[in-house]
Amino acid sequence: MEPFPFPDDLVQAQRAWHAAYRELAAPRPRHTTALRRRLLVLSVRIQWHPFWSTPGGRVPAARVELRRLARRQGQLEARTA
């Protein structure tokens, strides 16, 4: 059982944020303006998600756990691809 019941759309947004960040951090990235805009949109979506208004979302550790969960899922997906 995971300690925080994150909604799927929040986890997907965090995974997309990580993917965009990795792409932007690569040497000589293409479409940097589009990637930066994507990061901004995803950051807003994550920051203002209704989950953060729930009792489980008010705990500061929830944000850290969301990033860890999204990163872990992204790594698992990369291994299977």
N, C-alpha and C positions, 0 to 999 in steps of 0.2 A: 504494500500500500504506500503510495506516495504521500508525503506530509501535507501537500497543498493540492487541492482539487482544481487544477488549472483548466479553464475552458480550452477546447481545441483551437478556436480561432486565435486565442492569445498565444498559445504555443507555436502555431503556424506563423504568426506575425514575427515572433522572436526568431524562429528559424530562418525566415526570409531576411530578417535584419542581419543575422550572422552571415548569411550567404552574400548579401550585397556588400557587407563590410569586407569580407575576404576578397571579393572581386575587386573592390576599390583599393585594397592594400597590396594587391599583386603588382609586380614591377610593370610599369608602363600600361596602366589600365586603359581600356577603351571606354568611351561614353561616360567620362567622369561626371559630367553635369547631371546626366540622367541617374547615375548611381547615387550621387549626393542627394538629389531630390527624393529618390526612393528611400534612402535612409531617413530623411526628415519625415516623410509620410509615415513610415513604419514606426519611427520613434514616437510620433504623436499618437498613433493608434495604440501602441503599447502603454504609453504613459497615462492616457485617459481612458483605458479600458474599464468597464464597470466592475470587473473583478476586484480592483484595488479598493473599492468602497465596501467590500464584504469584510467580515471579521477576519477571515483567513488572509485576505489581501492587505490588511493594515499592518501586518508584521513585516518589518524591514527584511527579514531573511527570505521572504517570499520572492522578492525581486531577484535575489542571488540564486535561489533555487530554480526560478524560471530560466535564467540564463544557462545554468548547468544542464537542466533537462533538455533544453533546445539544442545545446551544443552536443550532448550525448546522442540524441536522436539523429542529428545531422551526421555525426560520425558513423553511427550504425547504418544509416542509409547509404553513405558513401562506400562502405565496405561491401554492401550487397549489390551495388550498381556496377 
